[in-house]
Amino acid sequence: MLICNDCGEVFEKPKVLKSKVGDYWGAPAWEEWDACPYCESTEIREAEQCQRCGEWVPEVTEYGGIYVCEFCLDDLTG
């Protein structure tokens, strides 16, 4: 799973964006990159799943032998 750093959406496959960057031996040359399918941001990364609540989040922290999101960590330590 992937997560967008800008809009927070979680998705399996990124959208592939293309841009013509010139010509190469008489044919168009393209640059491609992965982006969020919801907002087209290129700020995406692997999502991690909280072992307590099951939510997909940008980052988890080890606590008591399990990996938890910041909300579950606050609940456990608060």
Beta strands, then each sheet from edge to edge (+ up, - down):
strand 1: 2-4
strand 2: 10-11
strand 3: 15-24
strand 4: 27-35
strand 5: 44-46
strand 6: 48-49
strand 7: 56-57
strand 8: 61-63
strand 9: 66-68
sheet 1: 2+ 1- 5+
sheet 2: 3+ 4-
sheet 3: 6+ 7-
sheet 4: 8+ 9-
end
